[in-house]
Amino acid sequence: MRGRRIRHLVVTQDARVIGVVSDHDLGGRSGAAIRRQRLVGDLMSSPVVSATPKTTLRRAASLMRRKSISCLPVVDRGRLVGIVTATDVLVELGRSSSRRPQGRSPTPDSWKRAPFPDRIPRAVKRKSIRVNAPLVPTYLRAHGVELDPDDRAYVRRKLGRRLGKFAASVERVSVRLEDVNGPRGGIDHVCRIKVVLSGLPSVFYEKRGASLQAVVDGAIAGVERALRRRLQRRHMAPIKKRGRGGRAVAAV
């Protein structure tokens, strides 16, 4: 796995798929928690949930989420022909969601839906007024979760689409992805998002689950709802009540 930079191995016997072993099964990327004399058969997951080449991506994502697994061997007429991982599905679904419908004239994304960047130029930071979403810096951290550039681009694009409309009130966004089980095994993930606001308390949201894509999407949707409520309360006019003597007082 280290040499090929992969996280899963499909186990076969007499050309039949009999199991799957992941880097978590082997004790993480270093494999330090596993004694060398143990066999793959002792640690592999079996029986195997598989897909066919004609399985849709959404069906594959649904299978992995329901079965709490992070990969699907692809079998055609009883023969192993490939493997698809949760990362593969997340990246491709992200690309599909960003494609525009056919027949429309190509226009650039509104600044309210543009991906959030990982950094902004120092000269721009010194400006006191920020008027567009691309200038909202987003810090993305992953612990125990491998994110390739496509994964990171998906998260930033999703943040821009859901939170870009609030950009004028947002100072920065922090996203932390973590494998809560670590070397012990399992694929439970947690996504924590913190949005720092100008002149208001920060908004924080956390989502846990087996599917990395579902966790990311759920956390972004949750922090969007929380952010909307926070900003709506700021713009609400104070409720007027009648005090003693008929005078109007503002309710705090």
Phi, psi and omega in degrees: 000317179296317182295322182266354181057051178234166185240356182220146172232131175271128183264126181237156175213122184054043177070005178258141176281121183241352181182174176223135176238134182247170178295331176295321178299328182269006177093030179089190186295328180274338181068019187292335185276356184251129177291139186296334184280353179286155184257157177301321180299337179285336190244344186293153175272129181206145001289169188260135170268123185235172177231172174247166178301338181265002176293132180288158180296321180293324176293318179297316178298320179296318178299313182295322180291316183290324182268358181055051177235161184247005176203161177227117170296142180256120185240133178234113181056043177081001183246133179290124181239352180173189179211141176237135183251168178299324178296317178304314183293316181300314182296315183291321177294325177295319178295320181296320182291338181271351180284140181274149178300148178292150175095350178262147178292136182290119176234146181295152178302142172300149179298338179283354180234008182287151179301146176281137182276166176273342178203161176231152182300148181301321181298325179287324180301329184286345179287136183279339183246123177248127187242004179216156186298322182301345180267012175267106181291140181233125181255117184247120180237143179229131179234112181078005179235125180274120179241121176272173182304326179293321177298315181295321179296323179298314181298315181293322178294318180295319178297317180297321181289326184266329186248354184302328181293344179259011191303325183297339182256356187257130176274313180196163180231135176240130179236129178233123177250136185213143171271108188288342180270334179061215184294349183289345180107176183087169183229030178290130181241157174226138176237122179245128180237130177238127179246117179270123184256158176276114176076011179222159175299150180293155177253132183231138178216141181229139179225135179239153178172176183276326183269123181298317180297316180296322179295314180297310181297319180294321180293319180293318178296320180293318180289332175296316179296315181296321180293320179298316180296318181298316182287327177295321179296326180293325184270355180288138177286145179296143179285133181266128176239155178273121177270184179294139181085005176085002180282145178275130178234152180272131178280130181265000000 
